[in-house]
Amino acid sequence: MRNTEERVLAVKQRARELERQKRIRKGRIVTACYAAACLLLIIGLSVAMPGVMAGMPEGEYAYFGTAAGIFDRSGGFGYVLIGLLAFLLGVSVTILGYRLNLRNRLEREDSEDGDD
């Protein structure tokens, strides 16, 4: 038979375990939503690119000077598009790194709490 202190300790431990499981579940949902949003962004850009390329003048790639510059004669639009894509990639990698760091920190805290 347990005394009162052991019961209180068991209840607190169970509450910590439930809170940890709740954080893990919430983190998985956020990560899944983030991955879905990135996938939708990539698919959307993939669908939009043929339209962008169709709007370019015919014969754009007739000489080797345009081999490395896809948007060579389209003015600043190509630079803006590449800049936006680079920015989105940077934001995505930053958010992913932050989420992984946060998850690792929470797991370390949980393991330290479990050792007590």
Backbone as JSON Lines, residues from 0, in Angstrom:
{"i":0,"aa":"M","n":[0.83,-1.17,0.0],"ca":[0.0,0.0,0.0],"c":[0.89,1.25,0.0]}
{"i":1,"aa":"R","n":[0.51,2.23,-0.79],"ca":[1.28,3.45,-0.91],"c":[0.83,4.47,0.13]}
{"i":2,"aa":"N","n":[1.8,5.28,0.55],"ca":[1.42,6.37,1.44],"c":[1.08,7.59,0.6]}
{"i":3,"aa":"T","n":[0.73,8.68,1.24],"ca":[0.26,9.88,0.55],"c":[1.35,10.5,-0.31]}
{"i":4,"aa":"E","n":[2.57,10.54,0.18],"ca":[3.66,11.13,-0.6],"c":[3.91,10.37,-1.89]}
{"i":5,"aa":"E","n":[3.87,9.05,-1.82],"ca":[4.08,8.24,-3.02],"c":[2.95,8.45,-4.01]}
{"i":6,"aa":"R","n":[1.74,8.59,-3.55],"ca":[0.6,8.83,-4.44],"c":[0.73,10.19,-5.13]}
{"i":7,"aa":"V","n":[1.09,11.22,-4.37],"ca":[1.26,12.56,-4.93],"c":[2.38,12.55,-5.97]}
{"i":8,"aa":"L","n":[3.48,11.89,-5.64],"ca":[4.59,11.78,-6.57],"c":[4.18,11.04,-7.86]}
{"i":9,"aa":"A","n":[3.4,9.98,-7.73],"ca":[2.93,9.23,-8.9],"c":[1.99,10.08,-9.75]}
{"i":10,"aa":"V","n":[1.14,10.87,-9.11],"ca":[0.22,11.73,-9.86],"c":[1.0,12.81,-10.61]}
{"i":11,"aa":"K","n":[1.98,13.42,-9.96],"ca":[2.8,14.45,-10.61],"c":[3.58,13.87,-11.79]}
{"i":12,"aa":"Q","n":[4.1,12.67,-11.6],"ca":[4.84,12.02,-12.67],"c":[3.93,11.72,-13.85]}
{"i":13,"aa":"R","n":[2.73,11.26,-13.58],"ca":[1.77,10.97,-14.65],"c":[1.36,12.26,-15.38]}
{"i":14,"aa":"A","n":[1.2,13.35,-14.62],"ca":[0.85,14.63,-15.24],"c":[1.98,15.11,-16.16]}
{"i":15,"aa":"R","n":[3.23,14.95,-15.72],"ca":[4.37,15.32,-16.57],"c":[4.41,14.48,-17.84]}
{"i":16,"aa":"E","n":[4.13,13.19,-17.69],"ca":[4.12,12.29,-18.85],"c":[3.02,12.69,-19.84]}
{"i":17,"aa":"L","n":[1.85,13.02,-19.35],"ca":[0.75,13.44,-20.23],"c":[1.09,14.76,-20.93]}
{"i":18,"aa":"E","n":[1.71,15.67,-20.2],"ca":[2.1,16.95,-20.8],"c":[3.17,16.73,-21.88]}
{"i":19,"aa":"R","n":[4.1,15.85,-21.63],"ca":[5.13,15.53,-22.62],"c":[4.52,14.92,-23.87]}
{"i":20,"aa":"Q","n":[3.58,14.0,-23.69],"ca":[2.91,13.39,-24.84],"c":[2.12,14.43,-25.63]}
{"i":21,"aa":"K","n":[1.51,15.38,-24.93],"ca":[0.75,16.44,-25.59],"c":[1.67,17.33,-26.42]}
{"i":22,"aa":"R","n":[2.85,17.66,-25.87],"ca":[3.82,18.47,-26.62],"c":[4.32,17.73,-27.85]}
{"i":23,"aa":"I","n":[4.58,16.45,-27.69],"ca":[5.06,15.65,-28.83],"c":[4.0,15.6,-29.92]}
{"i":24,"aa":"R","n":[2.75,15.37,-29.54],"ca":[1.65,15.32,-30.51],"c":[1.49,16.66,-31.23]}
{"i":25,"aa":"K","n":[1.54,17.76,-30.46],"ca":[1.42,19.09,-31.06],"c":[2.59,19.36,-32.0]}
{"i":26,"aa":"G","n":[3.79,18.97,-31.61],"ca":[4.96,19.15,-32.47],"c":[4.85,18.37,-33.77]}
{"i":27,"aa":"R","n":[4.32,17.17,-33.69],"ca":[4.15,16.37,-34.91],"c":[3.12,17.0,-35.84]}
{"i":28,"aa":"I","n":[2.05,17.54,-35.27],"ca":[1.02,18.18,-36.09],"c":[1.59,19.41,-36.78]}
{"i":29,"aa":"V","n":[2.34,20.24,-36.04],"ca":[2.94,21.44,-36.62],"c":[3.94,21.06,-37.71]}
{"i":30,"aa":"T","n":[4.74,20.04,-37.45],"ca":[5.73,19.61,-38.45],"c":[5.03,19.09,-39.7]}
{"i":31,"aa":"A","n":[3.96,18.33,-39.53],"ca":[3.22,17.81,-40.69],"c":[2.59,18.95,-41.48]}
{"i":32,"aa":"C","n":[2.05,19.95,-40.79],"ca":[1.46,21.1,-41.48],"c":[2.53,21.89,-42.23]}
{"i":33,"aa":"Y","n":[3.68,22.06,-41.61],"ca":[4.78,22.77,-42.25],"c":[5.24,22.03,-43.51]}
{"i":34,"aa":"A","n":[5.38,20.71,-43.41],"ca":[5.81,19.92,-44.56],"c":[4.76,19.99,-45.68]}
{"i":35,"aa":"A","n":[3.48,19.95,-45.3],"ca":[2.42,20.05,-46.31],"c":[2.43,21.41,-46.99]}
{"i":36,"aa":"A","n":[2.65,22.47,-46.22],"ca":[2.71,23.81,-46.81],"c":[3.89,23.93,-47.77]}
{"i":37,"aa":"C","n":[5.03,23.4,-47.4],"ca":[6.2,23.43,-48.3],"c":[5.93,22.64,-49.58]}
{"i":38,"aa":"L","n":[5.31,21.49,-49.42],"ca":[4.99,20.67,-50.6],"c":[4.02,21.4,-51.52]}
{"i":39,"aa":"L","n":[3.01,22.04,-50.94],"ca":[2.06,22.8,-51.76],"c":[2.75,23.98,-52.46]}
{"i":40,"aa":"L","n":[3.68,24.62,-51.78],"ca":[4.42,25.71,-52.39],"c":[5.24,25.21,-53.58]}
{"i":41,"aa":"I","n":[5.91,24.1,-53.4],"ca":[6.72,23.54,-54.49],"c":[5.83,23.13,-55.66]}
{"i":42,"aa":"I","n":[4.71,22.49,-55.37],"ca":[3.79,22.07,-56.44],"c":[3.22,23.29,-57.16]}
{"i":43,"aa":"G","n":[2.84,24.31,-56.38],"ca":[2.31,25.53,-56.99],"c":[3.31,26.2,-57.91]}
{"i":44,"aa":"L","n":[4.55,26.31,-57.46],"ca":[5.59,26.9,-58.3],"c":[5.86,26.04,-59.52]}
{"i":45,"aa":"S","n":[5.81,24.72,-59.36],"ca":[6.03,23.83,-60.5],"c":[4.94,23.98,-61.54]}
{"i":46,"aa":"V","n":[3.72,24.19,-61.09],"ca":[2.61,24.38,-62.02],"c":[2.71,25.75,-62.7]}
{"i":47,"aa":"A","n":[3.2,26.74,-61.97],"ca":[3.27,28.1,-62.53],"c":[4.42,28.29,-63.5]}
{"i":48,"aa":"M","n":[5.48,27.53,-63.36],"ca":[6.67,27.75,-64.2],"c":[6.42,27.57,-65.7]}
{"i":49,"aa":"P","n":[5.65,26.57,-66.15],"ca":[5.41,26.5,-67.61],"c":[4.73,27.75,-68.16]}
{"i":50,"aa":"G","n":[3.83,28.34,-67.37],"ca":[3.19,29.57,-67.82],"c":[4.18,30.72,-67.92]}
{"i":51,"aa":"V","n":[5.1,30.79,-66.98],"ca":[6.13,31.83,-67.03],"c":[7.02,31.61,-68.23]}
{"i":52,"aa":"M","n":[7.41,30.37,-68.46],"ca":[8.28,30.08,-69.59],"c":[7.57,30.28,-70.92]}
{"i":53,"aa":"A","n":[6.25,30.01,-70.98],"ca":[5.51,30.21,-72.22],"c":[5.4,31.7,-72.55]}
{"i":54,"aa":"G","n":[5.42,32.54,-71.57],"ca":[5.32,33.97,-71.8],"c":[6.59,34.59,-72.34]}
{"i":55,"aa":"M","n":[7.67,33.85,-72.34],"ca":[8.94,34.37,-72.85],"c":[8.94,34.31,-74.37]}
{"i":56,"aa":"P","n":[9.65,35.22,-75.01],"ca":[9.69,35.22,-76.48],"c":[10.3,33.93,-77.04]}
{"i":57,"aa":"E","n":[9.85,33.56,-78.23],"ca":[10.39,32.38,-78.9],"c":[11.85,32.6,-79.26]}
{"i":58,"aa":"G","n":[12.6,31.54,-79.26],"ca":[14.0,31.63,-79.65],"c":[14.88,32.22,-78.56]}
{"i":59,"aa":"E","n":[14.39,32.27,-77.36],"ca":[15.15,32.83,-76.25],"c":[16.44,32.04,-76.01]}
{"i":60,"aa":"Y","n":[16.39,30.76,-76.3],"ca":[17.53,29.9,-76.04],"c":[18.3,29.55,-77.3]}
{"i":61,"aa":"A","n":[18.28,30.42,-78.3],"ca":[18.9,30.13,-79.58],"c":[20.43,30.2,-79.53]}
{"i":62,"aa":"Y","n":[20.96,30.9,-78.58],"ca":[22.41,30.98,-78.5],"c":[22.87,30.6,-77.09]}
{"i":63,"aa":"F","n":[24.14,30.27,-76.98],"ca":[24.66,29.73,-75.73],"c":[24.75,30.75,-74.6]}
{"i":64,"aa":"G","n":[24.59,32.0,-74.91],"ca":[24.66,33.03,-73.88],"c":[23.54,32.92,-72.86]}
{"i":65,"aa":"T","n":[22.45,32.26,-73.24],"ca":[21.32,32.14,-72.31],"c":[21.33,30.8,-71.59]}
{"i":66,"aa":"A","n":[22.36,30.01,-71.76],"ca":[22.38,28.69,-71.14],"c":[22.32,28.78,-69.62]}
{"i":67,"aa":"A","n":[22.94,29.79,-69.03],"ca":[22.95,29.9,-67.58],"c":[21.96,30.95,-67.09]}
{"i":68,"aa":"G","n":[21.41,31.76,-67.97],"ca":[20.48,32.8,-67.56],"c":[19.1,32.52,-68.1]}
{"i":69,"aa":"I","n":[18.28,31.87,-67.34],"ca":[16.95,31.5,-67.81],"c":[16.13,32.74,-68.15]}
{"i":70,"aa":"F","n":[16.24,33.77,-67.36],"ca":[15.42,34.96,-67.55],"c":[16.27,36.12,-68.07]}
{"i":71,"aa":"D","n":[17.12,35.83,-69.03],"ca":[18.09,36.81,-69.5],"c":[17.44,38.06,-70.07]}
{"i":72,"aa":"R","n":[16.4,37.92,-70.88],"ca":[15.81,39.08,-71.55],"c":[14.46,39.48,-70.97]}
{"i":73,"aa":"S","n":[14.11,38.96,-69.84],"ca":[12.8,39.3,-69.29],"c":[12.9,40.42,-68.26]}
{"i":74,"aa":"G","n":[13.95,41.18,-68.28],"ca":[14.08,42.31,-67.37],"c":[14.37,41.85,-65.95]}
{"i":75,"aa":"G","n":[13.82,42.55,-65.0],"ca":[14.07,42.26,-63.6],"c":[13.2,41.16,-63.03]}
{"i":76,"aa":"F","n":[12.21,40.69,-63.78],"ca":[11.31,39.67,-63.28],"c":[12.04,38.4,-62.85]}
{"i":77,"aa":"G","n":[13.0,37.98,-63.65],"ca":[13.76,36.77,-63.33],"c":[14.53,36.92,-62.04]}
{"i":78,"aa":"Y","n":[15.13,38.07,-61.84],"ca":[15.88,38.31,-60.61],"c":[14.96,38.33,-59.4]}
{"i":79,"aa":"V","n":[13.79,38.93,-59.56],"ca":[12.82,38.97,-58.46],"c":[12.35,37.57,-58.13]}
{"i":80,"aa":"L","n":[12.05,36.77,-59.16],"ca":[11.59,35.41,-58.93],"c":[12.66,34.57,-58.24]}
{"i":81,"aa":"I","n":[13.88,34.64,-58.73],"ca":[14.98,33.88,-58.11],"c":[15.21,34.37,-56.68]}
{"i":82,"aa":"G","n":[15.14,35.66,-56.45],"ca":[15.3,36.21,-55.11],"c":[14.23,35.72,-54.16]}
{"i":83,"aa":"L","n":[12.98,35.71,-54.62],"ca":[11.88,35.21,-53.79],"c":[12.04,33.72,-53.48]}
{"i":84,"aa":"L","n":[12.43,32.96,-54.49],"ca":[12.64,31.53,-54.25],"c":[13.77,31.3,-53.25]}
{"i":85,"aa":"A","n":[14.85,32.06,-53.38],"ca":[15.96,31.92,-52.43],"c":[15.53,32.33,-51.03]}
{"i":86,"aa":"F","n":[14.74,33.38,-50.93],"ca":[14.24,33.82,-49.63],"c":[13.34,32.75,-49.01]}
{"i":87,"aa":"L","n":[12.44,32.19,-49.79],"ca":[11.56,31.14,-49.28],"c":[12.35,29.92,-48.84]}
{"i":88,"aa":"L","n":[13.37,29.55,-49.6],"ca":[14.21,28.43,-49.21],"c":[14.94,28.74,-47.89]}
{"i":89,"aa":"G","n":[15.45,29.93,-47.76],"ca":[16.13,30.32,-46.53],"c":[15.2,30.31,-45.33]}
{"i":90,"aa":"V","n":[14.0,30.83,-45.51],"ca":[13.02,30.81,-44.41],"c":[12.66,29.38,-44.05]}
{"i":91,"aa":"S","n":[12.46,28.55,-45.05],"ca":[12.1,27.16,-44.78],"c":[13.19,26.43,-44.01]}
{"i":92,"aa":"V","n":[14.42,26.61,-44.41],"ca":[15.53,25.95,-43.73],"c":[15.68,26.5,-42.31]}
{"i":93,"aa":"T","n":[15.5,27.8,-42.14],"ca":[15.6,28.4,-40.81],"c":[14.53,27.86,-39.88]}
{"i":94,"aa":"I","n":[13.3,27.79,-40.36],"ca":[12.19,27.27,-39.54],"c":[12.43,25.81,-39.2]}
{"i":95,"aa":"L","n":[12.87,25.04,-40.18],"ca":[13.15,23.63,-39.93],"c":[14.25,23.47,-38.89]}
{"i":96,"aa":"G","n":[15.32,24.23,-39.01],"ca":[16.4,24.17,-38.02],"c":[15.93,24.58,-36.64]}
{"i":97,"aa":"Y","n":[15.11,25.62,-36.56],"ca":[14.58,26.06,-35.27],"c":[13.71,24.97,-34.64]}
{"i":98,"aa":"R","n":[12.86,24.35,-35.45],"ca":[11.98,23.29,-34.93],"c":[12.79,22.1,-34.43]}
{"i":99,"aa":"L","n":[13.83,21.72,-35.17],"ca":[14.67,20.61,-34.74],"c":[15.41,20.94,-33.45]}
{"i":100,"aa":"N","n":[15.91,22.17,-33.35],"ca":[16.6,22.6,-32.14],"c":[15.64,22.59,-30.95]}
{"i":101,"aa":"L","n":[14.44,23.09,-31.15],"ca":[13.44,23.11,-30.08],"c":[13.08,21.7,-29.64]}
{"i":102,"aa":"R","n":[12.9,20.8,-30.6],"ca":[12.56,19.43,-30.27],"c":[13.69,18.76,-29.48]}
{"i":103,"aa":"N","n":[14.93,18.97,-29.9],"ca":[16.07,18.39,-29.18],"c":[16.16,18.94,-27.76]}
{"i":104,"aa":"R","n":[15.93,20.24,-27.61],"ca":[15.98,20.84,-26.29],"c":[14.88,20.27,-25.38]}
{"i":105,"aa":"L","n":[13.67,20.1,-25.92],"ca":[12.58,19.54,-25.12],"c":[12.86,18.09,-24.74]}
{"i":106,"aa":"E","n":[13.44,17.33,-25.67],"ca":[13.78,15.94,-25.36],"c":[14.84,15.86,-24.27]}
{"i":107,"aa":"R","n":[15.84,16.77,-24.32],"ca":[16.86,16.8,-23.27],"c":[16.25,17.16,-21.92]}
{"i":108,"aa":"E","n":[15.33,18.13,-21.92],"ca":[14.68,18.51,-20.66],"c":[13.84,17.36,-20.11]}
{"i":109,"aa":"D","n":[13.15,16.66,-21.0],"ca":[12.35,15.52,-20.58],"c":[13.22,14.41,-20.0]}
{"i":110,"aa":"S","n":[14.36,14.17,-20.64],"ca":[15.24,13.12,-20.14],"c":[15.85,13.52,-18.79]}
{"i":111,"aa":"E","n":[16.14,14.8,-18.61],"ca":[16.65,15.26,-17.33],"c":[15.58,15.17,-16.25]}
{"i":112,"aa":"D","n":[14.32,15.47,-16.59],"ca":[13.23,15.34,-15.63],"c":[13.0,13.87,-15.25]}
{"i":113,"aa":"G","n":[13.17,12.99,-16.21],"ca":[12.97,11.56,-15.95],"c":[14.05,10.97,-15.06]}
{"i":114,"aa":"D","n":[15.25,11.58,-15.09],"ca":[16.35,11.08,-14.27],"c":[16.19,11.42,-12.81]}
{"i":115,"aa":"D","n":[15.39,12.45,-12.49],"ca":[15.22,12.87,-11.1],"c":[14.53,11.86,-10.24]}
